[in-house]
Amino acid sequence: MTAASPPLLLVGAGGHARVVIEALRAAGLAPAGLVDAVPPAGPVLGVPVLGGEDRLAVLRAEGFAAAVVAIGDNSARDHLGARLLALGYALPACIHPAALVSPSAVIGQGAVVMARAVLGAGAMLEALAILNTGTILEHDGLLGRSAHAAPGAVLAGDVRVGARSLVGAGAAVRPGVRIGTDAVVGVGAAVVRDLPDGARVAGVPARPLRSFRPVSPSGA
């Protein structure tokens, strides 16, 4: 970003936001301010707090033309991305210079690629997806809109992950596997077969998590 560029707004103030701030700065970008649903009392890593998310329209009118959604929750990030686009914000991708990105890879608007992540040949990150620290999305893979591959996850060649799904830290996904929308893969899991929409799996190999019904005080 040059001195003449419009100011960049950060949406979010939690732990993920701090990592995004540092990635943006490493890439030569400098957030001029941030907003959050619950605004912190003071600056976050030196970025001033401009108020709550209710100020998005006002800040757009005041000259903030681009925003980065720095929120880890996939559904919340998806919702805010749509809201920002409706208000006329651009959603630039955030790519840490220490990431390894193939020249044939495609990165959608608002996507985030952290340090030491690998994005292989022909791979695609859709809008608002997160390829977190040290994560691998190999050749011809796809990480869907607002999906998140957590630190250290390995998604082998031609893996497809649906919108808003989470692949947990250190998980591994076999080549060619399809993971549906709104699915959750647990930390360290090994996914060796396709998963439907809304699946919740963990373990090696990954298996569906059981649903537990709370026991009432009477034992009923």
Contacts in CASP RR format, 6 or more apart in sequence:
PFRMAT RR
TARGET T0000
AUTHOR 0000-0000-0000
METHOD contacts of the structure
MODEL  1
MTAASPPLLLVGAGGHARVVIEALRAAGLAPAGLVDAVPPAGPVLGVPVL
GGEDRLAVLRAEGFAAAVVAIGDNSARDHLGARLLALGYALPACIHPAAL
VSPSAVIGQGAVVMARAVLGAGAMLEALAILNTGTILEHDGLLGRSAHAA
PGAVLAGDVRVGARSLVGAGAAVRPGVRIGTDAVVGVGAAVVRDLPDGAR
VAGVPARPLRSFRPVSPSGA
1 8 0 8 1.000
1 28 0 8 1.000
1 29 0 8 1.000
1 30 0 8 1.000
6 63 0 8 1.000
6 64 0 8 1.000
6 65 0 8 1.000
6 66 0 8 1.000
7 32 0 8 1.000
7 33 0 8 1.000
7 63 0 8 1.000
7 64 0 8 1.000
7 65 0 8 1.000
8 24 0 8 1.000
8 29 0 8 1.000
8 30 0 8 1.000
8 31 0 8 1.000
8 32 0 8 1.000
8 33 0 8 1.000
8 64 0 8 1.000
8 66 0 8 1.000
8 67 0 8 1.000
8 68 0 8 1.000
8 92 0 8 1.000
9 31 0 8 1.000
9 32 0 8 1.000
9 33 0 8 1.000
9 34 0 8 1.000
9 35 0 8 1.000
9 50 0 8 1.000
9 59 0 8 1.000
9 64 0 8 1.000
9 66 0 8 1.000
9 67 0 8 1.000
9 68 0 8 1.000
9 89 0 8 1.000
10 17 0 8 1.000
10 20 0 8 1.000
10 21 0 8 1.000
10 24 0 8 1.000
10 31 0 8 1.000
10 33 0 8 1.000
10 34 0 8 1.000
10 35 0 8 1.000
10 47 0 8 1.000
10 67 0 8 1.000
10 68 0 8 1.000
10 70 0 8 1.000
11 34 0 8 1.000
11 35 0 8 1.000
11 36 0 8 1.000
11 53 0 8 1.000
11 56 0 8 1.000
11 67 0 8 1.000
11 68 0 8 1.000
11 69 0 8 1.000
11 70 0 8 1.000
11 71 0 8 1.000
11 80 0 8 1.000
11 84 0 8 1.000
12 34 0 8 1.000
12 35 0 8 1.000
12 36 0 8 1.000
12 37 0 8 1.000
12 69 0 8 1.000
12 70 0 8 1.000
12 71 0 8 1.000
13 34 0 8 1.000
13 36 0 8 1.000
13 38 0 8 1.000
13 39 0 8 1.000
13 40 0 8 1.000
13 44 0 8 1.000
13 49 0 8 1.000
14 36 0 8 1.000
14 44 0 8 1.000
14 70 0 8 1.000
16 70 0 8 1.000
16 71 0 8 1.000
16 72 0 8 1.000
17 34 0 8 1.000
17 36 0 8 1.000
17 44 0 8 1.000
17 70 0 8 1.000
17 71 0 8 1.000
18 44 0 8 1.000
18 45 0 8 1.000
19 114 0 8 1.000
19 133 0 8 1.000
20 68 0 8 1.000
20 70 0 8 1.000
20 94 0 8 1.000
20 112 0 8 1.000
21 31 0 8 1.000
21 44 0 8 1.000
21 45 0 8 1.000
21 47 0 8 1.000
21 70 0 8 1.000
22 45 0 8 1.000
23 94 0 8 1.000
23 95 0 8 1.000
23 96 0 8 1.000
23 112 0 8 1.000
23 114 0 8 1.000
23 115 0 8 1.000
24 30 0 8 1.000
24 31 0 8 1.000
24 68 0 8 1.000
24 94 0 8 1.000
26 96 0 8 1.000
26 97 0 8 1.000
26 98 0 8 1.000
26 115 0 8 1.000
27 94 0 8 1.000
27 95 0 8 1.000
27 96 0 8 1.000
27 97 0 8 1.000
29 92 0 8 1.000
29 94 0 8 1.000
31 47 0 8 1.000
31 68 0 8 1.000
32 47 0 8 1.000
32 48 0 8 1.000
32 64 0 8 1.000
33 47 0 8 1.000
33 48 0 8 1.000
33 49 0 8 1.000
33 50 0 8 1.000
34 44 0 8 1.000
34 47 0 8 1.000
34 48 0 8 1.000
34 49 0 8 1.000
34 50 0 8 1.000
34 70 0 8 1.000
35 49 0 8 1.000
35 50 0 8 1.000
35 51 0 8 1.000
35 52 0 8 1.000
35 53 0 8 1.000
35 55 0 8 1.000
35 56 0 8 1.000
35 59 0 8 1.000
36 49 0 8 1.000
36 51 0 8 1.000
36 52 0 8 1.000
36 53 0 8 1.000
37 52 0 8 1.000
37 53 0 8 1.000
38 52 0 8 1.000
39 49 0 8 1.000
39 51 0 8 1.000
39 52 0 8 1.000
40 49 0 8 1.000
41 49 0 8 1.000
42 48 0 8 1.000
42 49 0 8 1.000
43 49 0 8 1.000
50 59 0 8 1.000
53 80 0 8 1.000
56 67 0 8 1.000
56 83 0 8 1.000
56 84 0 8 1.000
56 87 0 8 1.000
56 89 0 8 1.000
57 87 0 8 1.000
60 87 0 8 1.000
60 88 0 8 1.000
60 89 0 8 1.000
64 89 0 8 1.000
65 89 0 8 1.000
65 90 0 8 1.000
66 89 0 8 1.000
66 90 0 8 1.000
66 91 0 8 1.000
66 92 0 8 1.000
67 84 0 8 1.000
67 89 0 8 1.000
67 90 0 8 1.000
67 91 0 8 1.000
68 91 0 8 1.000
68 92 0 8 1.000
68 94 0 8 1.000
68 110 0 8 1.000
68 112 0 8 1.000
69 77 0 8 1.000
69 80 0 8 1.000
69 81 0 8 1.000
69 84 0 8 1.000
69 91 0 8 1.000
69 110 0 8 1.000
69 128 0 8 1.000
70 112 0 8 1.000
71 77 0 8 1.000
71 80 0 8 1.000
72 130 0 8 1.000
72 148 0 8 1.000
74 146 0 8 1.000
74 147 0 8 1.000
74 148 0 8 1.000
74 164 0 8 1.000
74 165 0 8 1.000
74 166 0 8 1.000
75 146 0 8 1.000
75 164 0 8 1.000
77 128 0 8 1.000
77 146 0 8 1.000
78 128 0 8 1.000
78 145 0 8 1.000
78 146 0 8 1.000
78 163 0 8 1.000
78 164 0 8 1.000
81 91 0 8 1.000
81 110 0 8 1.000
81 127 0 8 1.000
81 128 0 8 1.000
84 91 0 8 1.000
85 91 0 8 1.000
90 109 0 8 1.000
91 109 0 8 1.000
91 110 0 8 1.000
91 127 0 8 1.000
91 128 0 8 1.000
92 109 0 8 1.000
92 110 0 8 1.000
93 107 0 8 1.000
93 108 0 8 1.000
93 109 0 8 1.000
93 110 0 8 1.000
93 111 0 8 1.000
93 112 0 8 1.000
93 113 0 8 1.000
93 125 0 8 1.000
94 110 0 8 1.000
94 111 0 8 1.000
94 112 0 8 1.000
94 113 0 8 1.000
95 101 0 8 1.000
95 107 0 8 1.000
95 112 0 8 1.000
95 113 0 8 1.000
96 113 0 8 1.000
96 114 0 8 1.000
96 115 0 8 1.000
96 117 0 8 1.000
98 115 0 8 1.000
98 116 0 8 1.000
99 113 0 8 1.000
99 114 0 8 1.000
99 115 0 8 1.000
99 116 0 8 1.000
99 117 0 8 1.000
99 118 0 8 1.000
99 119 0 8 1.000
99 131 0 8 1.000
100 116 0 8 1.000
100 117 0 8 1.000
100 118 0 8 1.000
100 119 0 8 1.000
100 120 0 8 1.000
101 107 0 8 1.000
101 113 0 8 1.000
101 119 0 8 1.000
101 120 0 8 1.000
102 119 0 8 1.000
102 120 0 8 1.000
102 121 0 8 1.000
102 122 0 8 1.000
102 123 0 8 1.000
102 139 0 8 1.000
104 120 0 8 1.000
104 121 0 8 1.000
104 122 0 8 1.000
105 119 0 8 1.000
105 120 0 8 1.000
105 121 0 8 1.000
105 122 0 8 1.000
105 123 0 8 1.000
105 124 0 8 1.000
105 125 0 8 1.000
106 122 0 8 1.000
106 123 0 8 1.000
106 124 0 8 1.000
106 125 0 8 1.000
107 113 0 8 1.000
107 119 0 8 1.000
107 124 0 8 1.000
107 125 0 8 1.000
108 124 0 8 1.000
108 125 0 8 1.000
108 126 0 8 1.000
108 127 0 8 1.000
108 129 0 8 1.000
109 127 0 8 1.000
109 128 0 8 1.000
110 127 0 8 1.000
110 128 0 8 1.000
111 125 0 8 1.000
111 126 0 8 1.000
111 127 0 8 1.000
111 128 0 8 1.000
111 129 0 8 1.000
111 130 0 8 1.000
111 131 0 8 1.000
112 129 0 8 1.000
112 130 0 8 1.000
112 131 0 8 1.000
112 132 0 8 1.000
113 119 0 8 1.000
113 125 0 8 1.000
113 131 0 8 1.000
114 130 0 8 1.000
114 131 0 8 1.000
114 132 0 8 1.000
114 133 0 8 1.000
114 134 0 8 1.000
114 135 0 8 1.000
114 151 0 8 1.000
115 133 0 8 1.000
115 134 0 8 1.000
116 133 0 8 1.000
116 134 0 8 1.000
117 131 0 8 1.000
117 132 0 8 1.000
117 133 0 8 1.000
117 134 0 8 1.000
117 135 0 8 1.000
117 136 0 8 1.000
117 137 0 8 1.000
118 134 0 8 1.000
118 135 0 8 1.000
118 136 0 8 1.000
118 137 0 8 1.000
118 138 0 8 1.000
119 125 0 8 1.000
119 131 0 8 1.000
119 137 0 8 1.000
120 136 0 8 1.000
120 137 0 8 1.000
120 138 0 8 1.000
120 139 0 8 1.000
120 141 0 8 1.000
121 139 0 8 1.000
121 140 0 8 1.000
122 139 0 8 1.000
122 140 0 8 1.000
122 141 0 8 1.000
123 137 0 8 1.000
123 138 0 8 1.000
123 139 0 8 1.000
123 140 0 8 1.000
123 141 0 8 1.000
123 142 0 8 1.000
123 143 0 8 1.000
124 141 0 8 1.000
124 142 0 8 1.000
124 143 0 8 1.000
125 131 0 8 1.000
125 137 0 8 1.000
125 143 0 8 1.000
125 144 0 8 1.000
126 142 0 8 1.000
126 143 0 8 1.000
126 144 0 8 1.000
126 145 0 8 1.000
126 146 0 8 1.000
126 147 0 8 1.000
126 163 0 8 1.000
127 145 0 8 1.000
127 146 0 8 1.000
128 145 0 8 1.000
128 146 0 8 1.000
129 143 0 8 1.000
129 144 0 8 1.000
129 145 0 8 1.000
129 146 0 8 1.000
129 147 0 8 1.000
129 148 0 8 1.000
129 149 0 8 1.000
130 147 0 8 1.000
130 148 0 8 1.000
130 149 0 8 1.000
131 137 0 8 1.000
131 143 0 8 1.000
131 149 0 8 1.000
132 148 0 8 1.000
132 149 0 8 1.000
132 150 0 8 1.000
132 151 0 8 1.000
132 152 0 8 1.000
132 153 0 8 1.000
132 169 0 8 1.000
133 151 0 8 1.000
133 152 0 8 1.000
134 151 0 8 1.000
134 152 0 8 1.000
135 149 0 8 1.000
135 150 0 8 1.000
135 151 0 8 1.000
135 152 0 8 1.000
135 153 0 8 1.000
135 154 0 8 1.000
135 155 0 8 1.000
136 152 0 8 1.000
136 153 0 8 1.000
136 154 0 8 1.000
136 155 0 8 1.000
137 143 0 8 1.000
137 149 0 8 1.000
137 155 0 8 1.000
137 159 0 8 1.000
138 154 0 8 1.000
138 155 0 8 1.000
138 156 0 8 1.000
138 157 0 8 1.000
138 158 0 8 1.000
138 159 0 8 1.000
138 175 0 8 1.000
139 157 0 8 1.000
139 158 0 8 1.000
140 157 0 8 1.000
140 158 0 8 1.000
141 155 0 8 1.000
141 157 0 8 1.000
141 158 0 8 1.000
141 159 0 8 1.000
141 160 0 8 1.000
142 159 0 8 1.000
142 160 0 8 1.000
142 161 0 8 1.000
142 162 0 8 1.000
143 149 0 8 1.000
143 155 0 8 1.000
143 161 0 8 1.000
143 162 0 8 1.000
144 160 0 8 1.000
144 161 0 8 1.000
144 162 0 8 1.000
144 163 0 8 1.000
144 165 0 8 1.000
145 162 0 8 1.000
145 163 0 8 1.000
145 164 0 8 1.000
146 163 0 8 1.000
146 164 0 8 1.000
147 161 0 8 1.000
147 162 0 8 1.000
147 163 0 8 1.000
147 164 0 8 1.000
147 165 0 8 1.000
147 166 0 8 1.000
147 167 0 8 1.000
148 165 0 8 1.000
148 166 0 8 1.000
148 167 0 8 1.000
149 155 0 8 1.000
149 161 0 8 1.000
149 167 0 8 1.000
149 168 0 8 1.000
150 166 0 8 1.000
150 167 0 8 1.000
150 168 0 8 1.000
150 169 0 8 1.000
150 170 0 8 1.000
150 171 0 8 1.000
150 187 0 8 1.000
151 169 0 8 1.000
151 170 0 8 1.000
152 169 0 8 1.000
152 170 0 8 1.000
153 167 0 8 1.000
153 168 0 8 1.000
153 169 0 8 1.000
153 170 0 8 1.000
153 171 0 8 1.000
153 172 0 8 1.000
153 173 0 8 1.000
154 170 0 8 1.000
154 171 0 8 1.000
154 172 0 8 1.000
154 173 0 8 1.000
155 161 0 8 1.000
155 167 0 8 1.000
155 173 0 8 1.000
156 172 0 8 1.000
156 173 0 8 1.000
156 174 0 8 1.000
156 175 0 8 1.000
156 176 0 8 1.000
156 177 0 8 1.000
157 175 0 8 1.000
157 176 0 8 1.000
158 175 0 8 1.000
158 176 0 8 1.000
159 173 0 8 1.000
159 174 0 8 1.000
159 175 0 8 1.000
159 176 0 8 1.000
159 177 0 8 1.000
159 178 0 8 1.000
159 179 0 8 1.000
160 176 0 8 1.000
160 177 0 8 1.000
160 178 0 8 1.000
160 179 0 8 1.000
161 167 0 8 1.000
161 173 0 8 1.000
161 179 0 8 1.000
161 180 0 8 1.000
161 183 0 8 1.000
162 179 0 8 1.000
162 180 0 8 1.000
162 181 0 8 1.000
162 183 0 8 1.000
163 181 0 8 1.000
163 182 0 8 1.000
164 181 0 8 1.000
164 182 0 8 1.000
165 179 0 8 1.000
165 180 0 8 1.000
165 181 0 8 1.000
165 182 0 8 1.000
165 183 0 8 1.000
165 184 0 8 1.000
165 185 0 8 1.000
165 198 0 8 1.000
166 183 0 8 1.000
166 184 0 8 1.000
166 185 0 8 1.000
166 186 0 8 1.000
167 173 0 8 1.000
167 179 0 8 1.000
167 185 0 8 1.000
167 186 0 8 1.000
167 191 0 8 1.000
168 184 0 8 1.000
168 185 0 8 1.000
168 186 0 8 1.000
168 187 0 8 1.000
168 188 0 8 1.000
168 189 0 8 1.000
169 187 0 8 1.000
169 188 0 8 1.000
170 187 0 8 1.000
170 188 0 8 1.000
171 185 0 8 1.000
171 186 0 8 1.000
171 187 0 8 1.000
171 188 0 8 1.000
171 189 0 8 1.000
171 190 0 8 1.000
171 191 0 8 1.000
171 206 0 8 1.000
172 188 0 8 1.000
172 189 0 8 1.000
172 190 0 8 1.000
172 191 0 8 1.000
173 179 0 8 1.000
173 185 0 8 1.000
173 191 0 8 1.000
174 190 0 8 1.000
174 191 0 8 1.000
174 192 0 8 1.000
174 193 0 8 1.000
177 191 0 8 1.000
177 192 0 8 1.000
177 193 0 8 1.000
177 194 0 8 1.000
177 195 0 8 1.000
178 194 0 8 1.000
178 195 0 8 1.000
179 185 0 8 1.000
179 191 0 8 1.000
179 194 0 8 1.000
179 195 0 8 1.000
179 199 0 8 1.000
180 195 0 8 1.000
180 196 0 8 1.000
180 197 0 8 1.000
180 198 0 8 1.000
180 199 0 8 1.000
181 197 0 8 1.000
181 198 0 8 1.000
182 197 0 8 1.000
182 198 0 8 1.000
183 195 0 8 1.000
183 196 0 8 1.000
183 197 0 8 1.000
183 198 0 8 1.000
183 199 0 8 1.000
183 200 0 8 1.000
183 201 0 8 1.000
184 198 0 8 1.000
184 199 0 8 1.000
184 200 0 8 1.000
184 201 0 8 1.000
185 191 0 8 1.000
185 195 0 8 1.000
185 201 0 8 1.000
185 202 0 8 1.000
185 206 0 8 1.000
186 201 0 8 1.000
186 202 0 8 1.000
186 203 0 8 1.000
186 206 0 8 1.000
187 202 0 8 1.000
188 202 0 8 1.000
188 203 0 8 1.000
188 204 0 8 1.000
189 201 0 8 1.000
189 202 0 8 1.000
189 203 0 8 1.000
189 204 0 8 1.000
189 206 0 8 1.000
190 203 0 8 1.000
190 204 0 8 1.000
190 205 0 8 1.000
190 206 0 8 1.000
191 201 0 8 1.000
191 205 0 8 1.000
191 206 0 8 1.000
192 205 0 8 1.000
192 206 0 8 1.000
193 205 0 8 1.000
195 201 0 8 1.000
195 206 0 8 1.000
199 208 0 8 1.000
200 208 0 8 1.000
200 209 0 8 1.000
201 207 0 8 1.000
201 208 0 8 1.000
201 209 0 8 1.000
202 209 0 8 1.000
END
